[in-house]
Amino acid sequence: MKYGMTAELEDYRRQVRDFVERKAPPIAPKAGVRSAENADELALLKTWTRDLFAAGHYGGSWPAEYGGDGPGYRLERDVILGEEIARRRAPAPVQGAANLVAHALIDFGTDAQKSAYLPGIRSGELIFCQLFSEPGAGSDLASLRTKAIRQDDGGFRISGQKVWTTNGQWADYGYLLARTCPEAPKHKGISAFIIDMRSPGVDVRPLREMTGTADFNEVFLDDVLVSADALIGTVDDGWRIANSSLGHERAGVASNAVRLQRNIEALYELAGTVRRGDRFALDDDAVRDRLGELAASVDALSALVYASLTRASRGEQRPHDAPMTKLMFSELGVEIAAFALELCGEAGVVTGGACAVDNGRWQDEFLYARAYTIAGGSSEIMRNIIAERGLGLPR
């Protein structure tokens, strides 16, 4: 039994594991958080998301009147779902950004906004993307320069550029941050909006990545007009709204640890099938030492994650908890994938066909692992936060 998991929760885990085994869509596993490659995959992901909501496994943190668990909500259930999806190497629900905007609407939105969007999110029909990051405002999001200018009719005219937008090419709506008061300090003067991705002036351009897929997009906003009811909360309160909704992502860090544990298991299998000279790689002392070192590091990450989640459940989370787990996960992911390619030898450069080791899994893992050292805050930014807020070092 995992630390912090009761017998009741482990019984719930068995239910979720069975559900994931039966309902996960037949999409080939890929590293990281990936978009649908075509309309057929998108339809499968929307059905998968709908089924997770309908079974009560997803969206439990929502209030009961909107389909959630209400006062009975337990963070551990979200942790279990994320872990079991990662264990099965099943795709994440397509509504990652929608879950963010759902909490923004639940906490700050109007009744009309909740009625307009929350049912569609739960049914899997409405796809949202997250329009936060910009070319010059990624880890330092408060430096964003996209502008929203108030119009005479109470609406806004929005212009700017966003980037690293997952599912942008499929999204119906975007959860957008824009600057409404240029004179305010950079963490002030930002507002949050819902924007129709089919509005005139919205140009979505998929970004082809090293992996060969287009999971991210850049989005250009050229004088896009939105009505007053597109504003979430009040003007200039977007930074608080965004941070509040991002706070609901805590459970995802546990799935990252399980993802690496699965990679360690696959790494052992790989070492038992590829050869170094006249013997299998697993028979090499140096290889076993490295495997043990990586496995121990992943176990340490798992312990760190559960300690952080325990503090969060008690309302005792520290500002450097999430940066520590994020930094360790992203850097370990690169190390594991790099060692796998080293074990593959010359075959490590083959990405497809009969000669590709594990159907090209490790090449995909290696190329995508680099993205995690940037996404959600770069490793450099994470180290700064740990140093300043955790260790109390000077800026």
N, C-alpha and C positions, 0 to 999 in steps of 0.2 A: 504494500500500500504506500502510495506517495505521501510525502510530508504534507500535512494539512488536509488530506483527503480521508473523509470518514467512510465507513462501510456503506452508508446511504449514497454517498457520491460515487463510490466505486461501482455500485449497482447501476447508477445513472450512466456511468461510463460504458458499461456493457450494453445498455440500451442504445447509446449513441453510436458505439462501434458497430452494432448490428445494423442500425439505420444507414450509416455511411457505407457499409459494405453493400447494402441492397440498393441504395438510391444514388450513389455517386455517379455522375455522368461518364460515359465511355470516351473520355478525352485523354489522349496520351499524356502521361506526367511530364511536366517541364519544371525547371528550376524557377524559384522566385514567384512573384505575383505577375501573372501574364493575362493579356487580353485574349478574347476570342479571335481566332484567325480568320473566321468567316461567319456568315449568317447562321449556318447550321450549328456551329459551336455556340454562338450567342444564344440561340434558342434553348440548347441544352443547359447552359449556365443559368438562364432565367428560370427554367423549370426547377433546377437544383435549388436556387435561392428561394423560390416560392415554397418548395417542399420543406426546406429547413425552417422557414417562418411558420408554416402551417403546423408542423410537428412540435412547435414550441422550443426548438433547439437554438433558434437564432432570434435575436431581438428581445431577449428576456429582460434587458435593462430598461425597456420602454415601460411607461405607466400602464396599468391594467386596462384602462379605458381605450388604449390604442393597441391592445393585443399583447402587451408584455406581462411580466410576472408581478408587477407592482411591488408592494412591500415584501413579498416573498422572494424577490430576486436575489440570487447568489452569484457573485463573481466567479466562483469556482466552476459553475456550469459552463460559462463562456470559455474558461480555460480548458475544460475537458473537450468541448466541441473543437476548439482550435487544435488541440493535441491529436484528436482522433482523425481529423481531416488531414493533418500533416503525416500521421502514421500511415494512412492509406495512400498518401501522395495524391489525394484528390484535389481538385481545384477549389480555391476559396470561393465563397459566394460572390456573385458579380456586384453585389451592392455594398462594397466596402466604403466608397465615398457616400453612398446613400445613407448608410448607418450614421456617418458623421453629420450629414445635414439633418437627419431625423432628430438627433439629439439637439442640434441647434434650434430646430423648429419646436420641439417639445419644451425646451427651456425658455426660448425667447420669441417664438413665432406667434402669430395671431391664430385665432380659431379657424379662420378661412384658409390660412396657409396649411394648417394641420390637416384639414379636411381635403384640401386639394392634392396633397402629396403623400401623406403617410399611408393611405390604403394602397396606392400604386407601388410604393416601395415594398410593402409586405407581399404583394402579389407577384413581385418580380417584374412587373411590366415597365415601371419607370426606372430608367438607368440614369444615375447621376455621376458626374466626374467632379474632381476637386481642382478648382482653379485658384490655387494659392501661389505656387512657386513661379518665379520669373527668371529670365536669363541672368539678372543681377541680384536676385533675391531668392536664394534657395535656403541654405542653412540659416542665413540672416534674413528671415522672411519679412521682418519689420521694415526692411529697405525697399519694399515693393513700390513700384511707380505707376501702376495702372491707375487711371483717374476716373472718378465718377462725379460728374458735374450736375448739380441740381438744375432742373428745368422749371419753367414757369408753371407747368401743370402739376408739379410735385414729383415728377419722375426724374430719371437720371440719364445722362449721356456718358457712356463708358468707352474708354479708349486705352489700349495697352497691349501687352503680350504676356502670355502664360506659357509655361513649358513643363515637361515631365508629367503630362496629364494622362494618367492611366484611363483607358476606356473612353477617351475623348471622341474617338471616331464613331463610337456606338451610343454615346450619351444623349438622352433627351433633354437633360437640364444640367447646369453647372452650379456648384456651390462656390461663389466668387468672393474674393477679398479685393477691395479697391480703396484708393485713398480719396477721401472726401474733404479733407482739410489739409492742403499742402503745407500750411504754416505751422501746424502742430508738431510736437516732438514725434519721432518716427514710430513709436509704439502707440501713439494717439492718432486721431484723425483718420482711422481706417474703418470702413463699414463692410457689412456682409450682405450679399445679395443671392437670390436665385435667378439664374439667367437661362432663358430658352436657347438651347444650342442651335436652333434653326432660325434664330432671329437674323434679319439682314445685318451684315457687318461682322458676323462671326465666321471666321475661316479656320477650319481644323486641318492641320497638316501632319499626318502620321510620320513618325521618325523611325527609319529603319536602323536597327541596332546591330551590334556585333553578333548577337545570337541568330540573326537572320529574320527575326520577327519584328513587328511594329507594335509594341505594347504601350509605348509612350507617344505623346503627340505634343506639338506646339500649337497654341491657339492664339490667333490674332483677333483683336477686338477693335473695329474701326467705326467709331461713332455709333455704338450700339445703344438703341433707346430701350429703356425698361421703365415700366410704370412704377408708381410709388409703392404698390403692394409687393414689389420684388425685394424690397428691403427687409432684412431679418432684424428684428429688434429696433434699436434706435440708431440714428446717424452718429458716426464716430465711435461706436461701441463694438466694432468688428473684431478688434484684437481680443477682447474678453470673450466674445462669443466663440471665436475660433479655438481659443485655448480650452474653453469649457468642453466643446465637442471633441477635441483631440484627447481630452482626458479619458474618454470612453474606449480608447484603443489599448488599454493596459493589458487585457487578456491575450492579445496577440503575441506578446513576447514569449509565452510558454510554448506556443506552436513552433516558434523559431528554434527552441532548444530541441524539440522532438524532431524537427526537420534535420538538424545536424546529427542527432542520434541515429536516424535512419541512414544518413550518409556514412556514418562510421560503420554500421553493419554492412552496408554495400561495399565499403572499402576493404573490410576483412575478406569478403567474398572475392573481390577483385584480386587481392593479394594471393588468394588460394588458387587462382586460375591462370594468372600471367606468370611468365618465367623470367628469372634472372640467371643467365648462363644455363647451366644444366639442371637447375632446380626451380621449384616454385618460389615466388617472391616471399611468401609467408614463412618459408624455411630459413630466411636470412635474418640473423639476429638484429641487424640494424633496422630492417623493415619492421620487425616486431616491436622494437623499442619505440620507433616513431609512431606506430599504431597505438601503442599503449599510452604514449604521451598525449596524442590527440584525443583518445577516448577519455582519459582522465580530465582533460580540459573541458570536454563537452559535459561530463558529469558535474564539474565545478560550475559551469554555466547554468545547468539545470538547478543546482542548489541556490545559486545567486538569484535566478528568476523566481523561485518559490519563496525565498526570503523577502524579495521585493513585493511580490503579490500579497504575502501575509501582512506586511506593513500597510500596503494600500487598503486591504480589507478592514484594517483597524483604524484607518484614517491617520496613519503615522508615516506615510511615504515621504522620503527625503528627495530633494530636488536633483540629486545625482544618482538616484536608483536607476531610473530608466536609461540615462546615458551610459551607465556602467554595463548593463545587460546588452544594450544595442551595440556598443563598441566591441564587446567580447564576441557577440554573435557574428557580426559582420567580418571581423578580422579572422576568426576561426574558420568561417566559411571559405575564405580565400585559401587558407592554409590546407584545408582538407582537399579541396578540388585540385590545388596545385600538386599535392602529393599523389593523388590519383593519376593525374596525367604523367607524372614522373614514373609511376609503376607501369603505365601503359607503354612507355618507351616510344618507339617510332610510330606505333599505332595511335598514339595520342594526338597526332595531327589529322587523323581521318575522322570526319564528322558524320559520314553517312555510308550506306551500303553494307555489304556483308563483312567488310574488314573493320568496321567501326566497333570498338569495344563497348559493350553494354548499350548498343544502339546509339552511341554518341552522347550518352548521359553526362559523362564527366567533362566533355568539352562545353556542353551547355551550362553545367554547374559552374565551371571555371569562369566563363565569360559573364554569366549573370551575377556571380558573387561579387564582382567589382562594383556592380550597381549598389549593393547594400552598403558599401563603404561611403556612399554619397547620399543615397535616399534616406529621408527622415532625419537628416542632420549628418554632415560628414564626420569621419573619424576625428579630424582635427578639431571640429567644433565640440564633439563629445568630450575629448580630452580637456579642452578649455573649461567646459562646464564642471567636469569632475574636479579639476584642479582648483577652480575658483569657489564653487559652491559646496564641494565635498571636503576638500583639504584646506580651504581658507587661504589659498595662495594668492598673492597680489596679482592684479590684472597686468 
